[in-house]
Amino acid sequence: MSASIDAAHVAKAFEETFGAAPQGVWAAPGRVNLIGEHTDYNEGFVLPFAIDRAAAVAIRLRDDNIAQLRSSYGAEGTVSVDLDTLSHDTMTGWTAYPLGVVWVMRQMGITIGGFDLYLHSTVPSGAGLSSSAAIECAVATAFNELESAGLSPNELVLVGQRAENEVVGAPTGILDQSASLLSTDGHAVFLDCRTQESTLVPLDLAAAGLLILVVDTKVSHAHATGGYAARRASCELGAEVLGVAALRDVVAADLPEAAGLLDDETYRRVRHIVTENQRVLDTIVVLDDAGPAAIGALLTASHVSMRDDFEISCPELDLAVDTALAHGALGARMTGGGFGGSAIALIPASVKATVRASVVQAFADASFTAPDIFAVSPAPGARRVR
């Protein structure tokens, strides 16, 4: 699944914790969104790819109705929950992600009894790389198999989204779970968030001598906090005033009229969604016609729109983008929900050391927390790994 997930190590940690071997280990990757930000809940277009960092869960079913959960980073030790009393009050902290999936699947009529679960993840938390969706998709994939639920990948996407929306409280769309569940090695996922139709798009960066460099700014974000919800509310207001089902139905030719109907802030939020949808479509065309080296300008334009129109960037993200562009990146943008997290830079592999050193120095000069910088490549989606 991933060079950064050792399934045998996860299985051993489970056995040391619970005294017996797990029935299996399942893993699901985090993701980088190449382009298409905040378009998912507006029924638009996105182009993410799974990365070679993942969440893995080892699970063994129990004969009772008790869930025991432990993670490699859970300072509280093993958490025990009676599934008969499962509620929003009992699904807290990191356990809200796996228990939220169980709650949703039980709500769907799928019988899930007690279980022991051990979680280990190499997806950085709060970095805008969908660490939460990786957990949800690993757990959903595991129970889909263990309980012979027969859910399709698209149905599992909606299980993860419901867990995120209804349990965690983050009003996200289907982008993250789709990337984690539908990706294949060496491809991005072109997703129509209205129809949930997806197409695999070749993204062979290595063959083009390119790589995606992730700059985790260490500015943590949380989707459940107000900024994300406020942006979604602005989009819903814009759609209502413009008389459309979703901003997916607004195109660039409609923007002059929209400017006369909306207040300035709402208009700029709408303009970002409309232009970002078009950038996703343009990126697909450019990838097919000219290859990944030609998409840099679209990535950078996306960042400018998120910075100025959607206002979800921050000084650290802007510095990462500007510095990467000044030292050889073909394009760069923040990725994820915003208000922190990570930026990505599309760079020739030959300038990796230069770009990395320049960003580290720029952060130090600005007295920002030192970033974590690493390369990612398109990886496979969720599956059983042991």
C-alpha positions as a Markdown table, in Angstrom:
| # | Residue | x | y | z |
|---|---|---|---|---|
| 1 | Met | 0.0 | 0.0 | 0.0 |
| 2 | Ser | 2.6 | 2.5 | 1.1 |
| 3 | Ala | 6.3 | 2.5 | 1.9 |
| 4 | Ser | 5.4 | 4.5 | 5.0 |
| 5 | Ile | 2.9 | 2.0 | 6.4 |
| 6 | Asp | 4.3 | -1.2 | 7.8 |
| 7 | Ala | 1.3 | -3.6 | 8.0 |
| 8 | Ala | 3.3 | -6.2 | 10.0 |
| 9 | His | 4.2 | -3.5 | 12.6 |
| 10 | Val | 0.6 | -2.4 | 12.9 |
| 11 | Ala | -0.5 | -6.0 | 13.4 |
| 12 | Lys | 2.2 | -6.6 | 16.0 |
| 13 | Ala | 1.1 | -3.4 | 17.9 |
| 14 | Phe | -2.5 | -4.7 | 17.9 |
| 15 | Glu | -1.4 | -8.0 | 19.3 |
| 16 | Glu | 0.7 | -6.4 | 22.0 |
| 17 | Thr | -2.3 | -4.2 | 22.9 |
| 18 | Phe | -5.1 | -6.7 | 22.8 |
| 19 | Gly | -3.4 | -10.1 | 23.4 |
| 20 | Ala | -4.4 | -11.7 | 20.1 |
| 21 | Ala | -3.7 | -11.3 | 16.4 |
| 22 | Pro | -6.1 | -9.1 | 14.3 |
| 23 | Gln | -8.3 | -10.5 | 11.6 |
| 24 | Gly | -6.7 | -8.1 | 9.2 |
| 25 | Val | -5.1 | -4.8 | 8.5 |
| 26 | Trp | -6.6 | -2.2 | 6.2 |
| 27 | Ala | -5.1 | 1.0 | 5.0 |
| 28 | Ala | -6.4 | 4.1 | 3.2 |
| 29 | Pro | -4.2 | 7.0 | 1.9 |
| 30 | Gly | -4.3 | 10.7 | 2.6 |
| 31 | Arg | -4.6 | 13.0 | -0.5 |
| 32 | Val | -3.3 | 16.0 | -2.2 |
| 33 | Asn | -5.8 | 18.0 | -4.1 |
| 34 | Leu | -4.1 | 19.0 | -7.3 |
| 35 | Ile | -6.7 | 21.6 | -8.1 |
| 36 | Gly | -10.4 | 22.3 | -7.3 |
| 37 | Glu | -10.7 | 23.7 | -3.8 |
| 38 | His | -14.1 | 24.1 | -2.0 |
| 39 | Thr | -15.8 | 23.2 | -5.3 |
| 40 | Asp | -16.9 | 19.8 | -4.0 |
| 41 | Tyr | -19.8 | 20.9 | -1.8 |
| 42 | Asn | -20.9 | 23.3 | -4.6 |
| 43 | Glu | -21.5 | 20.2 | -6.8 |
| 44 | Gly | -18.5 | 21.1 | -8.9 |
| 45 | Phe | -15.3 | 19.5 | -10.1 |
| 46 | Val | -12.1 | 18.3 | -8.3 |
| 47 | Leu | -8.9 | 16.6 | -9.2 |
| 48 | Pro | -7.2 | 15.0 | -6.2 |
| 49 | Phe | -4.8 | 12.1 | -6.0 |
| 50 | Ala | -4.0 | 9.7 | -3.2 |
| 51 | Ile | -0.5 | 10.1 | -1.6 |
| 52 | Asp | 2.0 | 7.6 | -0.3 |
| 53 | Arg | 1.1 | 8.3 | 3.3 |
| 54 | Ala | -1.8 | 6.4 | 4.9 |
| 55 | Ala | -3.9 | 5.5 | 7.9 |
| 56 | Ala | -4.0 | 1.8 | 8.8 |
| 57 | Val | -6.3 | 0.0 | 11.1 |
| 58 | Ala | -5.9 | -3.5 | 12.6 |
| 59 | Ile | -9.3 | -5.0 | 13.7 |
| 60 | Arg | -10.6 | -8.1 | 15.5 |
| 61 | Leu | -14.3 | -8.6 | 16.0 |
| 62 | Arg | -15.5 | -9.4 | 19.6 |
| 63 | Asp | -18.4 | -11.5 | 20.9 |
| 64 | Asp | -19.8 | -8.7 | 22.9 |
| 65 | Asn | -21.0 | -5.2 | 22.1 |
| 66 | Ile | -17.9 | -3.3 | 23.3 |
| 67 | Ala | -15.5 | -1.4 | 21.1 |
| 68 | Gln | -12.0 | -1.0 | 22.3 |
| 69 | Leu | -9.8 | 1.5 | 20.4 |
| 70 | Arg | -6.2 | 2.5 | 20.7 |
| 71 | Ser | -4.0 | 4.6 | 18.4 |
| 72 | Ser | -0.3 | 5.0 | 18.2 |
| 73 | Tyr | -0.7 | 8.6 | 19.1 |
| 74 | Gly | -3.6 | 8.4 | 21.6 |
| 75 | Ala | -2.2 | 9.7 | 24.8 |
| 76 | Glu | -5.3 | 8.5 | 26.7 |
| 77 | Gly | -4.5 | 4.8 | 26.1 |
| 78 | Thr | -7.2 | 2.3 | 25.2 |
| 79 | Val | -10.7 | 3.8 | 24.9 |
| 80 | Ser | -13.7 | 1.5 | 25.6 |
| 81 | Val | -17.2 | 2.3 | 24.4 |
| 82 | Asp | -20.4 | 0.3 | 24.7 |
| 83 | Leu | -21.9 | 0.4 | 21.1 |
| 84 | Asp | -25.4 | 0.3 | 22.6 |
| 85 | Thr | -24.8 | 3.8 | 24.0 |
| 86 | Leu | -23.0 | 5.2 | 21.0 |
| 87 | Ser | -23.9 | 8.8 | 20.6 |
| 88 | His | -22.3 | 12.2 | 19.7 |
| 89 | Asp | -21.4 | 12.5 | 23.4 |
| 90 | Thr | -19.4 | 9.2 | 23.4 |
| 91 | Met | -17.7 | 9.8 | 20.0 |
| 92 | Thr | -15.0 | 12.3 | 21.0 |
| 93 | Gly | -11.4 | 13.1 | 20.1 |
| 94 | Trp | -9.7 | 10.9 | 17.6 |
| 95 | Thr | -12.2 | 8.1 | 18.2 |
| 96 | Ala | -14.9 | 10.2 | 16.5 |
| 97 | Tyr | -13.5 | 9.2 | 13.1 |
| 98 | Pro | -13.6 | 5.4 | 13.4 |
| 99 | Leu | -16.7 | 5.4 | 15.7 |
| 100 | Gly | -18.4 | 7.8 | 13.4 |
| 101 | Val | -18.1 | 5.4 | 10.5 |
| 102 | Val | -19.4 | 2.5 | 12.7 |
| 103 | Trp | -22.3 | 4.7 | 13.8 |
| 104 | Val | -23.2 | 5.6 | 10.2 |
| 105 | Met | -23.0 | 1.9 | 9.0 |
| 106 | Arg | -25.2 | 0.8 | 11.9 |
| 107 | Gln | -27.7 | 3.6 | 11.0 |
| 108 | Met | -27.7 | 2.0 | 7.5 |
| 109 | Gly | -28.8 | -1.3 | 9.0 |
| 110 | Ile | -25.4 | -3.0 | 8.8 |
| 111 | Thr | -24.8 | -5.2 | 11.9 |
| 112 | Ile | -21.6 | -4.3 | 13.6 |
| 113 | Gly | -20.9 | -5.7 | 17.0 |
| 114 | Gly | -18.0 | -5.2 | 19.3 |
| 115 | Phe | -14.4 | -5.0 | 18.1 |
| 116 | Asp | -10.9 | -4.2 | 19.0 |
| 117 | Leu | -9.2 | -1.6 | 16.8 |
| 118 | Tyr | -5.6 | -0.3 | 16.6 |
| 119 | Leu | -4.9 | 2.8 | 14.5 |
| 120 | His | -1.6 | 4.0 | 13.1 |
| 121 | Ser | -1.3 | 6.9 | 10.6 |
| 122 | Thr | 1.5 | 8.5 | 8.7 |
| 123 | Val | -0.7 | 11.3 | 7.3 |
| 124 | Pro | 0.2 | 14.5 | 9.1 |
| 125 | Ser | -2.8 | 15.8 | 11.2 |
| 126 | Gly | -4.0 | 19.3 | 10.4 |
| 127 | Ala | -1.9 | 19.6 | 7.3 |
| 128 | Gly | -4.7 | 19.7 | 4.8 |
| 129 | Leu | -3.9 | 16.2 | 3.5 |
| 130 | Ser | -7.1 | 14.5 | 4.8 |
| 131 | Ser | -5.8 | 12.6 | 7.7 |
| 132 | Ser | -9.4 | 12.3 | 9.0 |
| 133 | Ala | -10.8 | 10.9 | 5.7 |
| 134 | Ala | -7.9 | 8.4 | 5.6 |
| 135 | Ile | -9.0 | 7.0 | 8.9 |
| 136 | Glu | -12.7 | 6.9 | 7.9 |
| 137 | Cys | -12.0 | 5.2 | 4.6 |
| 138 | Ala | -9.7 | 2.6 | 6.2 |
| 139 | Val | -12.4 | 1.8 | 8.8 |
| 140 | Ala | -15.2 | 1.7 | 6.3 |
| 141 | Thr | -13.2 | -0.6 | 4.0 |
| 142 | Ala | -12.5 | -2.9 | 6.9 |
| 143 | Phe | -16.0 | -3.3 | 8.2 |
| 144 | Asn | -17.4 | -3.5 | 4.6 |
| 145 | Glu | -15.3 | -6.7 | 4.3 |
| 146 | Leu | -15.6 | -8.0 | 7.9 |
| 147 | Glu | -19.4 | -7.7 | 7.9 |
| 148 | Ser | -19.8 | -8.7 | 4.2 |
| 149 | Ala | -21.8 | -5.4 | 3.8 |
| 150 | Gly | -21.4 | -5.3 | 0.0 |
| 151 | Leu | -21.1 | -1.6 | -0.2 |
| 152 | Ser | -19.6 | -0.2 | -3.4 |
| 153 | Pro | -16.7 | 2.3 | -3.3 |
| 154 | Asn | -19.1 | 5.1 | -4.1 |
| 155 | Glu | -21.3 | 4.1 | -1.2 |
| 156 | Leu | -18.3 | 3.9 | 1.1 |
| 157 | Val | -17.4 | 7.5 | 0.1 |
| 158 | Leu | -20.8 | 8.6 | 1.3 |
| 159 | Val | -20.4 | 6.7 | 4.6 |
| 160 | Gly | -17.2 | 8.6 | 5.2 |
| 161 | Gln | -18.8 | 11.9 | 4.3 |
| 162 | Arg | -21.7 | 11.3 | 6.7 |
| 163 | Ala | -19.3 | 10.5 | 9.5 |
| 164 | Glu | -17.4 | 13.7 | 8.8 |
| 165 | Asn | -20.6 | 15.8 | 8.5 |
| 166 | Glu | -22.9 | 14.3 | 11.2 |
| 167 | Val | -20.4 | 13.1 | 13.8 |
| 168 | Val | -17.3 | 15.1 | 13.5 |
| 169 | Gly | -19.3 | 18.2 | 12.6 |
| 170 | Ala | -17.2 | 19.3 | 9.5 |
| 171 | Pro | -19.4 | 20.4 | 6.6 |
| 172 | Thr | -17.2 | 18.8 | 3.9 |
| 173 | Gly | -18.1 | 17.4 | 0.5 |
| 174 | Ile | -17.0 | 14.1 | -1.0 |
| 175 | Leu | -13.5 | 15.1 | -2.3 |
| 176 | Asp | -11.4 | 13.6 | 0.4 |
| 177 | Gln | -13.1 | 10.2 | 0.7 |
| 178 | Ser | -13.3 | 9.8 | -3.1 |
| 179 | Ala | -9.6 | 10.4 | -3.4 |
| 180 | Ser | -8.8 | 7.9 | -0.6 |
| 181 | Leu | -11.1 | 5.2 | -2.0 |
| 182 | Leu | -11.0 | 5.6 | -5.8 |
| 183 | Ser | -7.4 | 6.3 | -6.5 |
| 184 | Thr | -4.9 | 4.1 | -8.3 |
| 185 | Asp | -1.2 | 4.3 | -8.6 |
| 186 | Gly | 0.1 | 7.0 | -11.0 |
| 187 | His | -3.3 | 8.6 | -11.5 |
| 188 | Ala | -5.4 | 11.5 | -10.2 |
| 189 | Val | -9.2 | 11.2 | -9.8 |
| 190 | Phe | -11.3 | 13.6 | -11.8 |
| 191 | Leu | -14.5 | 13.8 | -9.9 |
| 192 | Asp | -17.9 | 15.3 | -10.7 |
| 193 | Cys | -19.3 | 16.0 | -7.3 |
| 194 | Arg | -22.8 | 16.4 | -8.5 |
| 195 | Thr | -23.1 | 12.9 | -10.2 |
| 196 | Gln | -20.3 | 11.3 | -8.2 |
| 197 | Glu | -18.9 | 10.0 | -11.5 |
| 198 | Ser | -15.2 | 9.7 | -11.5 |
| 199 | Thr | -12.5 | 9.2 | -14.1 |
| 200 | Leu | -8.9 | 8.2 | -13.6 |
| 201 | Val | -6.5 | 10.8 | -15.2 |
| 202 | Pro | -2.9 | 9.7 | -15.8 |
| 203 | Leu | -0.5 | 11.8 | -13.7 |
| 204 | Asp | 3.0 | 10.3 | -14.3 |
| 205 | Leu | 5.1 | 12.9 | -12.7 |
| 206 | Ala | 8.2 | 10.8 | -12.6 |
| 207 | Ala | 8.2 | 10.2 | -16.4 |
| 208 | Ala | 8.1 | 14.0 | -16.9 |
| 209 | Gly | 11.0 | 14.5 | -14.5 |
| 210 | Leu | 8.6 | 16.3 | -12.0 |
| 211 | Leu | 7.5 | 15.9 | -8.5 |
| 212 | Ile | 5.0 | 17.4 | -6.1 |
| 213 | Leu | 6.6 | 19.0 | -3.0 |
| 214 | Val | 4.4 | 19.4 | 0.0 |
| 215 | Val | 5.1 | 22.2 | 2.4 |
| 216 | Asp | 3.3 | 21.5 | 5.7 |
| 217 | Thr | 3.3 | 24.9 | 7.3 |
| 218 | Lys | 2.6 | 23.5 | 10.8 |
| 219 | Val | -0.3 | 26.0 | 11.0 |
| 220 | Ser | -3.0 | 23.5 | 12.1 |
| 221 | His | -6.5 | 23.9 | 10.8 |
| 222 | Ala | -9.8 | 22.3 | 11.8 |
| 223 | His | -12.7 | 21.9 | 9.4 |
| 224 | Ala | -15.2 | 22.0 | 12.1 |
| 225 | Thr | -14.3 | 25.6 | 13.1 |
| 226 | Gly | -16.0 | 28.6 | 11.8 |
| 227 | Gly | -14.0 | 29.6 | 8.7 |
| 228 | Tyr | -14.9 | 26.6 | 6.6 |
| 229 | Ala | -18.5 | 26.7 | 7.6 |
| 230 | Ala | -18.7 | 30.4 | 6.9 |
| 231 | Arg | -17.3 | 29.9 | 3.3 |
| 232 | Arg | -19.9 | 27.2 | 2.7 |
| 233 | Ala | -22.7 | 29.5 | 4.0 |
| 234 | Ser | -21.5 | 32.2 | 1.6 |
| 235 | Cys | -21.7 | 29.8 | -1.3 |
| 236 | Glu | -25.2 | 28.6 | -0.3 |
| 237 | Leu | -26.3 | 32.3 | -0.1 |
| 238 | Gly | -24.8 | 33.0 | -3.5 |
| 239 | Ala | -26.6 | 30.1 | -5.1 |
| 240 | Glu | -29.9 | 31.1 | -3.4 |
| 241 | Val | -29.7 | 34.7 | -4.6 |
| 242 | Leu | -28.7 | 33.6 | -8.1 |
| 243 | Gly | -31.5 | 31.1 | -8.3 |
| 244 | Val | -29.5 | 28.0 | -8.9 |
| 245 | Ala | -29.3 | 24.6 | -7.2 |
| 246 | Ala | -25.6 | 25.0 | -6.6 |
| 247 | Leu | -22.8 | 27.2 | -7.8 |
| 248 | Arg | -21.9 | 24.4 | -10.2 |
| 249 | Asp | -24.6 | 25.9 | -12.4 |
| 250 | Val | -22.9 | 29.4 | -12.6 |
| 251 | Val | -20.4 | 29.9 | -15.4 |
| 252 | Ala | -18.0 | 32.8 | -16.1 |
| 253 | Ala | -20.4 | 34.5 | -18.5 |
| 254 | Asp | -22.8 | 34.8 | -15.6 |
| 255 | Leu | -20.4 | 36.7 | -13.3 |
| 256 | Pro | -21.1 | 40.3 | -14.5 |
| 257 | Glu | -24.8 | 39.8 | -13.7 |
| 258 | Ala | -23.9 | 38.2 | -10.4 |
| 259 | Ala | -21.8 | 41.2 | -9.4 |
| 260 | Gly | -24.9 | 43.3 | -9.5 |
| 261 | Leu | -27.0 | 41.0 | -7.4 |
| 262 | Leu | -24.5 | 40.0 | -4.6 |
| 263 | Asp | -22.7 | 41.9 | -2.0 |
| 264 | Asp | -18.9 | 42.2 | -2.6 |
| 265 | Glu | -17.8 | 39.4 | -0.2 |
| 266 | Thr | -20.4 | 36.9 | -1.5 |
| 267 | Tyr | -19.6 | 37.8 | -5.1 |
| 268 | Arg | -15.9 | 37.1 | -4.5 |
| 269 | Arg | -16.7 | 33.8 | -2.9 |
| 270 | Val | -18.9 | 32.9 | -5.9 |
| 271 | Arg | -16.2 | 34.0 | -8.4 |
| 272 | His | -13.7 | 31.7 | -6.8 |
| 273 | Ile | -15.9 | 28.7 | -7.2 |
| 274 | Val | -16.9 | 29.5 | -10.8 |
| 275 | Thr | -13.3 | 30.1 | -11.9 |
| 276 | Glu | -11.9 | 27.2 | -9.9 |
| 277 | Asn | -14.4 | 24.8 | -11.6 |
| 278 | Gln | -13.1 | 26.1 | -14.9 |
| 279 | Arg | -9.5 | 25.7 | -13.9 |
| 280 | Val | -10.1 | 22.0 | -13.0 |
| 281 | Leu | -11.6 | 21.4 | -16.5 |
| 282 | Asp | -8.7 | 23.3 | -18.1 |
| 283 | Thr | -6.2 | 21.2 | -16.2 |
| 284 | Ile | -7.7 | 18.0 | -17.5 |
| 285 | Val | -7.4 | 19.3 | -21.1 |
| 286 | Val | -3.8 | 20.6 | -20.6 |
| 287 | Leu | -2.7 | 17.3 | -18.9 |
| 288 | Asp | -4.0 | 15.4 | -22.0 |
| 289 | Asp | -2.6 | 17.8 | -24.6 |
| 290 | Ala | 0.7 | 18.8 | -23.1 |
| 291 | Gly | 1.4 | 16.8 | -19.9 |
| 292 | Pro | 1.9 | 17.8 | -16.3 |
| 293 | Ala | 4.7 | 20.3 | -16.9 |
| 294 | Ala | 2.2 | 22.6 | -18.6 |
| 295 | Ile | -0.3 | 23.0 | -15.7 |
| 296 | Gly | 1.8 | 25.2 | -13.4 |
| 297 | Ala | 0.0 | 28.5 | -14.3 |
| 298 | Leu | -3.3 | 27.0 | -13.5 |
| 299 | Leu | -2.1 | 25.9 | -10.1 |
| 300 | Thr | -0.8 | 29.3 | -9.3 |
| 301 | Ala | -3.9 | 31.0 | -10.5 |
| 302 | Ser | -5.9 | 28.8 | -8.1 |
| 303 | His | -3.8 | 30.0 | -5.2 |
| 304 | Val | -4.3 | 33.6 | -6.1 |
| 305 | Ser | -8.1 | 33.0 | -6.2 |
| 306 | Met | -8.1 | 31.3 | -2.8 |
| 307 | Arg | -5.9 | 34.0 | -1.4 |
| 308 | Asp | -7.9 | 37.0 | -2.7 |
| 309 | Asp | -11.4 | 35.9 | -3.5 |
| 310 | Phe | -12.0 | 33.1 | -1.1 |
| 311 | Glu | -9.7 | 34.4 | 1.6 |
| 312 | Ile | -8.6 | 31.1 | 3.0 |
| 313 | Ser | -4.8 | 31.4 | 2.8 |
| 314 | Cys | -2.5 | 32.6 | 5.5 |
| 315 | Pro | 1.0 | 34.3 | 5.6 |
| 316 | Glu | 2.8 | 31.0 | 5.9 |
| 317 | Leu | 1.0 | 29.5 | 2.9 |
| 318 | Asp | 1.6 | 32.6 | 0.8 |
| 319 | Leu | 5.3 | 32.6 | 1.7 |
| 320 | Ala | 5.6 | 28.9 | 0.8 |
| 321 | Val | 4.0 | 29.5 | -2.6 |
| 322 | Asp | 5.9 | 32.7 | -3.4 |
| 323 | Thr | 9.2 | 31.2 | -2.4 |
| 324 | Ala | 8.7 | 28.0 | -4.3 |
| 325 | Leu | 7.8 | 30.0 | -7.5 |
| 326 | Ala | 10.8 | 32.2 | -7.1 |
| 327 | His | 13.2 | 29.2 | -7.0 |
| 328 | Gly | 12.1 | 27.1 | -9.8 |
| 329 | Ala | 8.6 | 25.8 | -9.2 |
| 330 | Leu | 6.4 | 25.6 | -12.3 |
| 331 | Gly | 3.3 | 26.3 | -10.2 |
| 332 | Ala | 2.3 | 26.3 | -6.6 |
| 333 | Arg | -0.9 | 26.6 | -4.5 |
| 334 | Met | -2.3 | 26.0 | -1.0 |
| 335 | Thr | -4.2 | 22.7 | -0.9 |
| 336 | Gly | -7.0 | 21.6 | 1.4 |
| 337 | Gly | -9.6 | 23.5 | 3.3 |
| 338 | Gly | -7.4 | 26.5 | 4.1 |
| 339 | Phe | -6.6 | 28.6 | 7.2 |
| 340 | Gly | -3.3 | 26.7 | 7.5 |
| 341 | Gly | -2.2 | 23.3 | 6.4 |
| 342 | Ser | -0.1 | 22.7 | 3.4 |
| 343 | Ala | 1.0 | 24.2 | 0.1 |
| 344 | Ile | 2.1 | 22.1 | -2.9 |
| 345 | Ala | 4.7 | 23.0 | -5.5 |
| 346 | Leu | 5.0 | 21.4 | -8.9 |
| 347 | Ile | 8.8 | 21.3 | -9.5 |
| 348 | Pro | 11.4 | 19.7 | -11.7 |
| 349 | Ala | 13.0 | 17.0 | -9.7 |
| 350 | Ser | 16.4 | 18.7 | -10.3 |
| 351 | Val | 15.5 | 21.7 | -8.1 |
| 352 | Lys | 14.0 | 19.8 | -5.1 |
| 353 | Ala | 17.0 | 20.7 | -2.9 |
| 354 | Thr | 17.0 | 24.3 | -3.9 |
| 355 | Val | 13.3 | 24.8 | -3.4 |
| 356 | Arg | 13.3 | 23.0 | -0.1 |
| 357 | Ala | 16.3 | 25.0 | 1.3 |
| 358 | Ser | 14.8 | 28.3 | 0.1 |
| 359 | Val | 11.4 | 27.7 | 1.8 |
| 360 | Val | 13.1 | 26.6 | 5.0 |
| 361 | Gln | 15.2 | 29.7 | 5.0 |
| 362 | Ala | 12.3 | 32.0 | 4.2 |
| 363 | Phe | 10.3 | 30.6 | 7.1 |
| 364 | Ala | 13.2 | 31.1 | 9.4 |
| 365 | Asp | 13.7 | 34.7 | 8.2 |
| 366 | Ala | 10.0 | 35.4 | 8.9 |
| 367 | Ser | 10.2 | 33.7 | 12.4 |
| 368 | Phe | 7.6 | 31.1 | 11.4 |
| 369 | Thr | 7.6 | 27.6 | 12.8 |
| 370 | Ala | 9.9 | 25.4 | 10.6 |
| 371 | Pro | 7.8 | 23.6 | 8.0 |
| 372 | Asp | 7.9 | 19.9 | 7.2 |
| 373 | Ile | 8.7 | 19.5 | 3.5 |
| 374 | Phe | 8.4 | 16.2 | 1.6 |
| 375 | Ala | 7.7 | 14.8 | -1.9 |
| 376 | Val | 4.6 | 12.8 | -2.7 |
| 377 | Ser | 3.5 | 10.7 | -5.6 |
| 378 | Pro | 0.1 | 9.4 | -6.8 |
| 379 | Ala | -0.6 | 6.2 | -4.8 |
| 380 | Pro | -3.2 | 3.4 | -4.6 |
| 381 | Gly | -6.5 | 3.8 | -2.8 |
| 382 | Ala | -8.0 | 2.0 | 0.3 |
| 383 | Arg | -7.5 | -1.7 | 0.5 |
| 384 | Arg | -6.6 | -4.7 | 2.8 |
| 385 | Val | -2.9 | -4.8 | 3.3 |
| 386 | Arg | -2.6 | -7.8 | 5.6 |
